[in-house]
Amino acid sequence: MRPDARAWFEQRTTTARSLAAIDAAALLDAKRRGGHRISVVLPARNEESTVGGLVADVRDRWVRGVPLVDELVVVDSDSTDATAAVARAAGAEVVATTEVLPGVGTRRGKGEALWKSLAATTGDLVVFLDADLLGDVGHYVPGLLGPLLTDPQVHYVKGCYTRPLEVGGAVVPAGGGRVTELTARPLLNALWPELAGFVQPLGGEYAGRRSALERVSFVSSYGVEVGLLVDLLRQGGLGSLAQVDLGERRHTSQSVEALGEMAGQVVATVLARAACARQPSGLLTQFRQDGAGFVPRSSAVAVDERPPMVTVPEYRARLAV
C-alpha cells in the first residue's frame, strides 16, 4: 500500500460496529449546532421482503427516538412487487424514479435512483442504504454520519464491513463481496492506488454532503459506487474521504450471472474514467479481519514479462549453430 493510502487508512477509518460504540446524543448536538438537515435514502427494486423492516427500524430509532433523521425516503425503481406499499406502510416517503424530474426521462439502474434522490430530498447531509439489508443495522445511520458531523473536511463517508456468504446452506464468514475482490479492488489499486485503503469500495452504505454529491456524475448502473469514489477523489482529494467500520453486513446474495453483469458495469465505469489515470501501480492491497479490525496486506501484481524469444541474442546464437 502506498504511504498516502496507508496514512489515510489509519487516520480516516473509524469504528462504529454497534450502537454501544456510538454517542448518539453527541451526534444530535453536533447536528443542531451545525444546523444540518439529514436525509436517509433507500434505493429499492423488488425488495418487499426486507424494505419494511429496515424502514421501520430507521424510523423508530433515528426519526422518533433520537431525531437525527429529518427525511426517510424510498426511491422505487420500477418495482413489480409490493415494495412501494410496504415501505409506505412502514413510515417512509416513497417516490418513483419516473416521478422525479420527469422532464429528463428515466433510465434503468440503481445509480438512477440515487441520482434522482438528490432532487427528491432536501437534506444537506444524505445517507444511502441498500434496501436488502438483513439483521440489526441500526448503527449504520449514526455510524456513517459521525465523520460528517464532527469533521468539516470530510465530504464523503464509505461504510466497510465483513460480508458473510451463504453457499449451499453453509456460511462463509467473509466470503461476500466477490465483485469487489475480483474486479473493483484490482482495478482501483492499479489505476488509483491512493484509494487502496477502502475496504468495500462497492458497498451500498455511504453518506455525503449534498454540496459534494450534486457536483459529480452518477453512473446509472451498478458502476455508481466506484464512479462516485473516483469522481469525489478528484473533486475533493483523499483528505475529503473517510471510512467507517460498521461490523457485519448481510443481504440477499446474487447469482453468478448477476454478479457477472455487475462486474461488467464496474469495468465499464472504470475504463470510462481511466484516461486520466497514471500508469498501473503494480501493488494490490487486500484486507483481512483479525477480530479487532481490518488489516491491510499488499502484494506485487505488476506485469513481469519476457520479450519475444527471437529478440534474445543467446537464443539467436543457438539457432545459428
N, C-alpha and C positions, 0 to 999 in steps of 0.2 A: 504494500500500500504506500502511495506517495506520502511524503511528510505532511503536506497540507491536508490530505484526506484523513490521515490518522489523527492529526491535531483536531480537525473538525469533529471526527467521531467521538473523541474523548471529551471535548468541550461542549458539544451541541446535542449529545444523546442523553436524555434524562429517562427516569423510570417512573411509571405510573401503572403498575401491574394490578392494582386493586384500589378500591375506594379508601382503604386504610392508608395508602401511600399519598393521598391527595387531601390538601387542606381546602375544602370547598368554600369555607367561609372567607378565606383569604382571596380566593379567586373571585368570589362575588364582590368583595370590597374593591378589588382591582378593576373589575368591570365597571362598577359605579364611579370610581374615581376617574377612569378614562372616558366615561360617557359612551361606552360601547353598546351596540345593539348586535345580538348574536342570532344567527340563523343556522338551523340544522337541516340538511338536505339529504334525502334518501332517493337516489335514482332507482326505479323499480320496473321490472318487466316480468310478469307472471310469477310473483313472489307471494301469493296469497297465504302460503303456509307459514311464512316467517315474518312478514312485514308488520302484522298486527301486534305481536308480542314486543317487537323492537320499538315500535312507535309508543306503545303503552308504557314501556319501561322508561324511555327518554322523557316522556310527558310527566310521568309520576315523579321522577327523581329531579329533573332539571328544568321543568316548567312550573310545576306545582310545589315540589319540595324545596329545593334551592333554586330560586328563579334566575338561573344563568341564561337560559334559552328564551328568546322572545318570539321566535318563529320556528315551527316544526313543519316542514313541507316535504311531501312525497311527490316526486315528478314521475308520472306514469308514462312509460314508453310503449304505447300500443299494446297493453296487456290484453289477453283474450280470456283471462280468468277473473276472479273477484278481487284482484289486488287493490283497485281503487276503493271499492266499497269497504273492504276490511280495514284499510289504512284510515279511511274517513271515520269509521265507527270507533277506531282506537284513539282518535283525537287529533289526527294530522289534517292539515290543509292539503288537499290533493289537487294538482293541476296536471293536465295532459300536455305533452310536448306540442301537440297540434294547436293548443290554445294560447301558447306563449309566443309572442312575436309572430303572429300568423302571416305577416307580410313577407317574411323571409323564407317561408316554407318549412318543411320538416324533413330531416334525414334520419336514417336508421342509426342506432348505436347508443351505447352508454354515454359517450362523450357529448352527444347532442343534448341529452337530458341534463348533464352537468352544466353545459354552456347556457342552456335556456334557464336554468335555475337562478342564474345571476339576474335575469330580468324578472323572475317571479318572486324574488326575496328582496329585503331591504337592509339586512344586517351589514355592518361594516366588517364583521368577522363571520366567516362562513365555514361550517363544519360539514364534511361529506362522510356518510356512512353507507356501505353497501347494504342492501335490503335483505340479503340472505344470511345474515349473521345468526349463529346459534349460541346458546349458553348465556352466561352472565357477562354482558359487555357494558354494564352501567358506568364503568370508569372511563370508557373510551372518550366521551364528550369532554369532561373536565380535563382528562389527560392531554388531549390534543389542544385544548385552549390554553393550557398553562404557559407555554413559551410565548404565545401571542399576547397574553395579558400581562406578563411580567417582564418582557424584553422588547422594547420598541424597535430594535434592529431586526427582529425575526419577522419575516413576511409570510413564511410557508412552513408548515409542520407535517411531516410524514409519520404515520404510526408504523411500528415494527412489532413483530411477534413471532412465536413459533407457530407452525401450521400443521397440525396432525392430519394424516391422510388415512382414510379407511379403504382398504383393498381386500375384497373377498371376506369381509367380516372381521379382519384383523386391522388394528390401528397402528400405523407407523407414527411415532410421536412427532417427528419433524420431517415428514415426507411430502408435505404440501409445497406449493409454490414451484411447480415443475417448469412452467414457462419462465419464471424468474431465473431459476438456476441454469436452465439450458439455453436460454435465449437472451433475456434482458441483461442479466449480470455480465456475461462475457462481452456483450456489445458496449455497454456503458463503461466497463473497465478499460476497454480498448480505446474508445473514442473520447470519453470524458472521464479520465481517471480521477479527477477531483471528486466525482460522485461515488467513488468506490466505497465510501463509508455508509451508504444507505443499505440497510439490511433487506428491506422489502420495497424496492423501487416501484413495483406494480401494485402494491397494496391499495385497497379501495378506501382506506380510512385516513383522512388527512384534513387539514384546516388551513385557511389562509386569509389574508387581508383582502377585502374587495379591491382596494386600490392597486394591488398587485395582480389579482386574478382577472380583472376586467381589461388588462393591458396585454394579455397573451392569448394566443390562439388555442382553441380546444379541438383536438382531433375527434371526429365523430365516433370513431370505433374504439376498440379496446386498447388502442395505442395512446389513449388520452393521458394515462398516468405518466408514461415515460416521456411523452411530449411536454407535459407540464413541468416535469422535473428539469429537463434540458432548457426549456424556454425561461423558466424562473431563475435558473442558474445564470443564464446570460443577462437577464434583466437586473437582478439584484446582487449577484455574486454569491459565493459559497457562504459568506457570513450571514446572509439573509435567510438561510435554510436551517431547519432544526429537525430533530427526530426524537420520538418518544417510544420507549419500550412498553407496550401495553400487555405483555404477558403471552396469552394464547389467543388464537383466532380460529374458530371452527365455522365452517359454512358448507353448503351443499357442493359436492365435488362434480367436476365436469368430465365428460367423456374425452378420450384421447383425440377423437375427431374434432371436438370443440376446442380443445387445447391447441391443436394444430392451426386452426383458424385464428385463434388469439395470437399465437406466435407469429403468424404471417403478418398480422396487423401491427404487431410491435416492431417487427423487422422493417416494414414499410415506413413506419413513423421515424425510426432511427435513421434510415437511409435518406429520408427527406430532409433531415437536419444535419447530415454528416458532411455536407460540402465545406462547412467552415471548421470542421474538427481537425485536430492535429493528427500526426502520424500515430498509429496504434501504440499504446504504452508498453505492451509486452508483459504486463502483470495482470493477474486475476486475484482479487480479494474475495474470499468466501467467509462465511460465519458459522460458528458452532456455539450452541447454547450450553454453558457449563453449569447451569443451575443458579449462578449469580448474575449472569448477563451474557451478552453476545461477545464472543472472542473472535477477532479477525485473524485470518491466516492468508498470506499471499504466496503465490507460486508463479513461476515464469511460464508464460504461454506464447512467447514471441516465436514467430516463424523462423525456423532454422533449416535452411535447405542447401543442398549441394548443386553446383552448376551442371549443365549437360555434360555427360562423360566425355564427349568428343572434344570438349574445350580443355580437358586436363592434360597437360604436357606429358606426364608419366604414362598415362593411358595411351596417348597417341604414339609415344615412343615404342610401347609394346606392340602396337598394331603394325608398326613399320618394320619389325624384326622378321 
